[in-house]
Amino acid sequence: YQRRVHGERKGIGSMEISCTTTNDGLEVETIAIYDEKDRKLVKEETAEADYQRDLRYQGPKVSDLEASIQDGISDYLTERGIDDVLSGFIQSYVKDYKEPEEYGRWLKIFHKIVSE
């Protein structure tokens, strides 16, 4: 399941970390960087903001970075509770609660559409 994590340092800028939760743990894909003047774009939840974020450079693939940089990113996230434990919780929550709920809703609407 794809997730975005945001971090910021006031007066400097923000970052948006794109990651995926898998059965193996948390996989960090890219880290997009925003300077101070664009940092509000990170948290804005509008179609225009999504479009603007998609146009920006998302950063290199984290898996392509040197091991020491990857370790530093992992340490940074782990210190903030963003780790394999959280990934496991998200996986379980989606599998056990969210997916069955959404599937039931989908079935109900699908049935209404095709039966009328």
Backbone bond lengths (Angstrom), bond angles and torsions (degrees), N, CA, C in turn:
res aa  C-N    CA-C-N  psi(-1)  N-CA   C-N-CA  omega(-1)  CA-C   N-CA-C  phi
1 Y - - - 1.442 - - 1.514 108.56 -
2 Q 1.306 115.60 130.26 1.462 119.78 -177.46 1.524 110.42 -82.28
3 R 1.315 115.19 139.80 1.458 122.86 178.62 1.513 109.09 -138.63
4 R 1.319 114.96 156.22 1.462 121.56 173.40 1.514 108.25 -121.85
5 V 1.305 114.89 132.55 1.460 121.87 179.38 1.515 107.11 -118.04
6 H 1.333 115.98 136.77 1.465 120.23 -177.85 1.521 111.21 -113.53
7 G 1.306 115.19 142.31 1.452 121.84 174.26 1.513 108.35 -137.65
8 E 1.318 116.36 149.73 1.456 118.18 178.98 1.512 111.19 -149.36
9 R 1.297 114.93 156.51 1.449 122.58 172.65 1.522 105.39 -130.09
10 K 1.323 115.37 111.77 1.473 120.24 -176.75 1.518 110.68 -55.60
11 G 1.324 113.61 136.95 1.448 120.41 179.58 1.521 114.04 85.32
12 I 1.334 116.54 -9.19 1.466 120.10 -178.92 1.522 111.00 -118.71
13 G 1.331 116.91 -56.29 1.456 119.96 -179.18 1.509 112.31 160.32
14 S 1.333 114.76 -167.75 1.459 121.94 -176.38 1.514 110.20 -136.36
15 M 1.320 114.17 166.17 1.456 119.36 173.78 1.519 108.99 -139.21
16 E 1.311 114.16 152.29 1.457 121.68 176.99 1.515 106.97 -122.88
17 I 1.317 115.64 116.19 1.455 122.09 -176.41 1.522 107.91 -99.47
18 S 1.323 116.08 117.85 1.463 121.26 176.91 1.512 108.19 -93.37
19 C 1.320 115.69 123.87 1.455 119.39 -178.26 1.523 110.01 -140.99
20 T 1.310 114.61 164.10 1.452 121.99 -179.79 1.518 108.47 -127.72
21 T 1.327 115.68 136.95 1.456 119.64 173.06 1.522 107.24 -93.03
22 T 1.320 115.62 131.71 1.463 121.46 179.59 1.515 108.72 -131.02
23 N 1.313 116.30 174.87 1.466 120.13 176.17 1.517 111.22 -63.64
24 D 1.329 116.75 -23.92 1.466 121.46 -179.84 1.519 113.23 -87.29
25 G 1.331 118.03 -10.51 1.457 121.23 -179.66 1.509 111.87 131.54
26 L 1.298 115.06 -155.47 1.459 122.52 -177.18 1.523 109.74 -94.13
27 E 1.320 116.40 129.72 1.465 121.33 178.01 1.526 108.60 -118.05
28 V 1.322 116.44 115.18 1.464 121.77 177.92 1.518 107.23 -84.18
29 E 1.327 116.52 126.28 1.458 120.70 -176.48 1.524 112.44 -97.27
30 T 1.329 116.86 -57.37 1.467 121.35 -179.18 1.524 109.75 -144.01
31 I 1.331 115.25 163.46 1.459 121.58 174.96 1.528 107.71 -133.37
32 A 1.323 115.43 109.50 1.461 120.64 177.46 1.530 108.46 -87.90
33 I 1.325 116.03 138.99 1.466 121.99 -177.07 1.527 109.37 -111.88
34 Y 1.327 116.02 138.26 1.469 122.86 179.67 1.523 108.09 -127.06
35 D 1.324 116.77 131.31 1.461 118.28 176.73 1.526 109.47 -75.79
36 E 1.294 116.83 175.62 1.465 122.47 -173.91 1.531 112.38 -55.66
37 K 1.330 117.00 -41.03 1.473 118.88 -176.50 1.529 112.44 -69.82
38 D 1.338 118.09 -22.38 1.462 121.29 -179.40 1.525 113.92 -105.64
39 R 1.321 117.63 3.33 1.464 119.35 -171.98 1.521 113.63 -64.36
40 K 1.343 118.75 -26.22 1.468 119.90 178.45 1.525 111.34 -65.70
41 L 1.331 116.25 -24.92 1.458 121.31 179.29 1.532 111.37 -62.17
42 V 1.315 117.46 -29.25 1.465 121.78 -178.01 1.523 111.26 -62.23
43 K 1.318 117.91 -41.84 1.462 121.43 -174.22 1.523 114.34 -95.49
44 E 1.314 116.83 -14.04 1.462 120.43 -176.95 1.532 110.04 -67.27
45 E 1.332 115.97 131.21 1.461 120.13 -177.50 1.519 110.62 -114.17
46 T 1.317 115.31 72.88 1.458 121.89 175.98 1.528 108.40 -131.85
47 A 1.321 115.79 163.82 1.465 119.64 177.53 1.523 110.53 -62.16
48 E 1.313 116.82 -38.61 1.468 120.44 179.50 1.523 110.87 -64.85
49 A 1.320 117.15 -41.85 1.467 120.34 178.58 1.530 110.44 -64.63
50 D 1.332 117.23 -41.29 1.464 120.67 176.53 1.525 110.25 -58.54
51 Y 1.313 115.49 -45.32 1.466 121.12 179.63 1.526 110.72 -61.36
52 Q 1.332 117.00 -46.42 1.460 121.08 -179.90 1.530 111.52 -63.29
53 R 1.331 116.90 -40.01 1.465 120.30 177.62 1.528 111.01 -64.44
54 D 1.336 116.15 -40.07 1.464 119.87 -179.66 1.527 112.38 -65.01
55 L 1.325 117.36 -26.98 1.462 121.34 179.64 1.523 112.67 -76.73
56 R 1.309 116.82 -21.10 1.468 121.58 -175.31 1.519 111.56 -78.91
57 Y 1.306 114.60 158.06 1.466 121.22 172.83 1.518 107.54 -66.85
58 Q 1.314 117.03 126.34 1.460 121.98 -176.25 1.519 113.28 -88.78
59 G 1.307 116.03 -0.04 1.455 119.60 -177.73 1.513 110.37 90.45
60 P 1.328 116.86 168.16 1.467 119.86 179.18 1.527 110.32 -71.75
61 K 1.325 116.13 162.14 1.457 119.38 171.69 1.518 107.04 -65.10
62 V 1.296 116.59 129.18 1.461 120.37 -178.22 1.531 110.25 -60.52
63 S 1.318 116.74 -34.62 1.471 119.89 179.82 1.533 112.28 -64.59
64 D 1.331 117.65 -17.74 1.464 121.57 178.05 1.529 112.93 -88.88
65 L 1.326 117.13 -9.09 1.465 120.80 -178.55 1.528 110.88 -78.85
66 E 1.312 115.42 161.78 1.464 120.46 176.69 1.528 110.02 -58.78
67 A 1.322 115.71 149.60 1.471 121.31 -177.78 1.523 111.91 -56.80
68 S 1.329 117.94 -38.16 1.471 120.12 -178.43 1.530 111.07 -65.87
69 I 1.319 117.34 -34.86 1.471 120.49 177.67 1.525 109.31 -71.31
70 Q 1.321 116.90 -42.05 1.465 120.42 177.10 1.526 110.84 -59.99
71 D 1.322 116.54 -41.50 1.472 120.91 177.97 1.527 110.68 -63.28
72 G 1.314 117.04 -41.21 1.466 121.25 178.41 1.517 111.87 -63.04
73 I 1.327 116.81 -41.00 1.469 121.25 177.53 1.517 109.56 -64.01
74 S 1.329 116.40 -44.59 1.465 120.82 179.30 1.527 110.97 -61.14
75 D 1.326 117.18 -44.40 1.465 121.21 178.33 1.525 111.00 -62.01
76 Y 1.330 117.25 -43.92 1.469 122.48 179.40 1.526 110.13 -57.59
77 L 1.322 116.59 -46.79 1.466 120.39 -178.51 1.527 111.49 -70.22
78 T 1.334 117.08 -41.81 1.462 121.11 -179.56 1.523 111.32 -61.19
79 E 1.328 117.11 -40.16 1.470 121.16 177.75 1.526 111.76 -60.45
80 R 1.310 116.57 -22.23 1.465 121.72 -178.78 1.529 112.26 -104.12
81 G 1.333 117.14 10.40 1.464 121.68 176.46 1.522 114.05 79.99
82 I 1.310 116.72 14.70 1.459 120.96 178.28 1.519 106.36 -103.41
83 D 1.337 114.64 94.84 1.458 119.72 -171.62 1.520 110.86 -151.06
84 D 1.312 116.39 -168.32 1.458 120.93 -178.28 1.524 112.55 -64.22
85 V 1.321 118.43 -29.94 1.468 121.44 177.19 1.526 109.74 -64.18
86 L 1.320 116.72 -46.15 1.464 120.58 177.13 1.529 110.18 -63.65
87 S 1.310 116.61 -40.79 1.464 120.93 178.37 1.529 110.64 -58.72
88 G 1.319 116.74 -44.58 1.455 121.27 178.08 1.517 112.16 -62.31
89 F 1.338 116.20 -41.00 1.462 120.11 177.76 1.526 110.55 -61.77
90 I 1.327 116.66 -45.93 1.473 120.53 -179.90 1.525 110.12 -61.65
91 Q 1.323 116.76 -44.87 1.466 120.51 179.04 1.531 110.43 -58.31
92 S 1.317 117.21 -47.31 1.474 121.33 -179.26 1.514 111.43 -64.65
93 Y 1.326 117.02 -44.66 1.462 121.02 -179.49 1.524 110.88 -59.63
94 V 1.309 116.07 -47.55 1.467 119.65 -178.51 1.525 110.24 -64.37
95 K 1.316 116.50 -45.84 1.468 120.60 -177.44 1.528 112.21 -66.23
96 D 1.331 116.74 -44.19 1.457 120.85 -172.85 1.524 114.65 -87.08
97 Y 1.332 118.34 -26.34 1.454 120.32 -174.52 1.524 113.93 -124.07
98 K 1.294 116.60 -56.13 1.464 120.55 -172.18 1.531 112.05 -67.88
99 E 1.314 117.09 -49.35 1.465 120.16 -177.38 1.532 112.26 -62.23
100 P 1.344 119.76 -47.82 1.469 118.75 178.06 1.530 112.35 -60.55
101 E 1.326 116.97 -37.69 1.464 121.04 178.74 1.530 110.78 -64.47
102 E 1.327 116.45 -47.72 1.465 120.70 179.79 1.527 111.29 -66.51
103 Y 1.323 116.80 -38.66 1.460 120.72 179.12 1.532 110.21 -63.30
104 G 1.317 116.97 -43.88 1.461 120.85 177.92 1.522 111.67 -61.00
105 R 1.313 116.24 -42.64 1.462 121.36 177.70 1.523 109.85 -63.45
106 W 1.323 117.22 -43.79 1.451 122.29 179.23 1.526 111.10 -60.50
107 L 1.350 115.84 -45.93 1.470 119.94 179.55 1.519 111.89 -60.38
108 K 1.315 116.31 -42.90 1.459 121.04 -178.31 1.535 110.79 -61.92
109 I 1.313 116.88 -46.96 1.469 121.02 -179.66 1.531 110.27 -68.83
110 F 1.332 116.83 -42.17 1.459 120.68 178.06 1.525 110.52 -57.62
111 H 1.323 115.72 -45.98 1.467 120.25 179.50 1.517 111.70 -59.69
112 K 1.313 117.48 -43.09 1.468 121.21 178.42 1.526 111.28 -62.73
113 I 1.295 116.67 -39.98 1.471 120.80 -178.45 1.538 111.01 -66.50
114 V 1.313 117.36 -46.95 1.460 119.95 -173.86 1.531 113.32 -84.33
115 S 1.304 118.89 -15.81 1.465 119.59 -177.11 1.522 113.43 -95.87
116 E 1.292 118.29 -6.67 1.472 119.21 179.83 1.493 112.68 -105.57
